[in-house]
């Protein structure tokens, strides 16, 4: 026993040292990369820039599209009937025919067997969360006029104008903001994120491979 105690003390010191290093690295990353959310200016110009962005994206064609099918990060599979507001959500052994407007009336299967009771409601809740998140990332640039959104113009250091969109309500994470960086035609080529699930503000993402 006396020989084992020093061994565990050594392991504890190593773990403590590792934790200290991780915290130090994360702190450095935060101070180096974290950006404050720009204030922006709500104005008629912001609304016009938002409309220009939707035109560049072909928003009319999206609105006239009845069916969308996609897979999110290789795990969540969707077939969305926009007209009927129904979406098939599949992950693992679970399948939900989700009624977007009336989730409680959705149908649930596990291993192809119907599910009822509390287990059914829990799976529906999971499906709603998956769909809200995954459908947002599928068409995020097209959701800049969703209910509860606010749009502002942000003047960048290079003199270009970007569109800041804040979701004040709705979805799973109200309060999140996205700064859309646009080319001359209004087409977004990148965006920055301020989201509750990301500890560093202003993380930049593009569609480049």
N, C-alpha and C positions, 0 to 999 in steps of 0.2 A: 504493500500500500504506500509506503514511504517513497518507493521508487516511482510510482505512478503519479503522485501529486506534482513533482517538478515537471513531468512531461506535460500535464494539463496546463500548468502555469505557462510553460513555453508556448503552447498552442494558443492560449488566451492572449499572450503578448503579440503573437504574430497576427491574430485576428484583429486585435485592437489597432495595431499599426496599419493593417490593410484598410480598416474603416476610416482611420484618420486621413490616409492618402486619398481615398475615394471622396470624402467630404471636401478635402482641399481642392481636388480637381474640379468637382462640381461647382464649388464656390468660384474658382477662377473662370470657368466657362460662363457662369452667370454674369459676372462683372464684365467679361470681354464681349459676350454676344447679346446680352439682354438689351432690348430697346424699349423705351417708353412708348406707350400708345400715342400716336400723333393726334392732336386735337381736331384738325381739319375744320372746314367751313361749310356748314349746311347752306345751300343756296340753290337758285335756279340752275346755275351752271353745273352743280353736282348732279341734278336730275337729268340735265341734257347729256352729260358725260355717261351716265348710267344707261340712258336710252341708246347712245352711240355704241356702247359696249354690247348691248343685247342685239342690236342690228348686225354687228360684226360677227356675233356668235351664231346667227341664224335662229333666233329665238322663235320666230313664227313657225319654222319647220318643226322645232321641238314641240311646240304647243299642238301642232297638227299630227304628231306621232302618237298613235294609240298604244303601241306595244314596245316595251323595252325589256331586254334580257341581258343579264350580266352576272359575273362572278366577282366577288370582292375578296382580295388577298387569298384566293384559292380555296376559301372555306365556306363562304356564304353565297348561295346560288339563288337568283331571282328571276321571275317572269312576271312582269308588271303590266296589267291591263289598266291603263290610265283612264280610259273611258268609263269602265265599270268600277274603278277604285278598288280593285282586287289585286293582290300580289301573292304569288307562290313563293314562300321563303323556305329554303332547305339548308340544313347544316347537320353534319353527323347523321344520326338516325332519325332526326326530327324533320317534319314537314308541316308547315302552317299555310293554309289558304287564308290569308289575312285580309279582312275587311277593313280598309284604312279608316273609313268614317265611323264604323261601329265595330271596334276590335273584339268586344265580348262575344260577337256572333261568329267569330272566326272558327274554322275547323282545324283540328290538330290530329296528327298521326305520329306515332313513334314505332319504328320498325314496321311501318305500313298498317299498324293497328290503331283504330280510333282511340282517342284519349278524352276522358271526361273529368269533371270535378276540379279540385284545386290544382292538380298537376297540369290540367289543360290551361288554366288561367296563368299559371307561372310561365308556361312555354309561350303563350301568346304575348305576355309582357316582354319576354326575351326577344321574340320576333319583332315586336314594335321597336324596341331599342336598336336592334340590328338594322332594320329598314330605315329608321330615321337617320342613323349615322351614315350608312352605306349609300343610300340614295342621295344624301346631301353631297357627298364627295363625288358621286357620279355626275351631278349637274350643278355643282356649287356656283359657277359663274352665272347661271341662269336664274338664281334665286335671290337676286339683289333687290327685288321689289316685293319679296314675301311680306306678309303681315308682321308688323313689329320691327321692320328694318329701318335704319336711318342711314342716309348717304351724305358724305362730306367730300369736299375737294381737299387734297393734300398736295402742297407744292414741294417737290423733291429738290435735293441739293443741286441736281443737274438742270433745274429749271422746268422739268417735265411735270405734268399734273397726273396724280393717281387718284383712284376712287376708294375711299374708306367706307366699308359697309359694316354696321354694327347691328347685331341681332339682339334687340332689347327684350324679346319675349319669344316663346315658341321653341320647339325642338327640345333636345335633351340638355343643352348647355347654353341657356340664354345669357347674353352678356359678351359672347365671343365677337371678335372683330377681325375683318380681313381687308388688307390693303391690296387692291388690284392694280398691278403695274401694266400699262397698256401701250401698244404701239400706236402709230399715227392713225391707223384705221379704227382704233378702239378695241382691237383684239387683245385679250390678256396674254402676256408672255410669261408672267410669274406672279406670285402673290406672297404676302407676309401675313403671319398668323399671330393673333393674341387670343389665346384660348385657355380656359380654366384647367384643361388636362395637360397643358404644356407649360412647364415652369419657367421657360425662357421666352420672353416676349419678342416678337418681330422675327421669328424663324421664317426663312425664305424658302420657297419651293417653286419648282418649275415642272414642265412636262417633258423636259429633255430626258432621253434615255441614258 
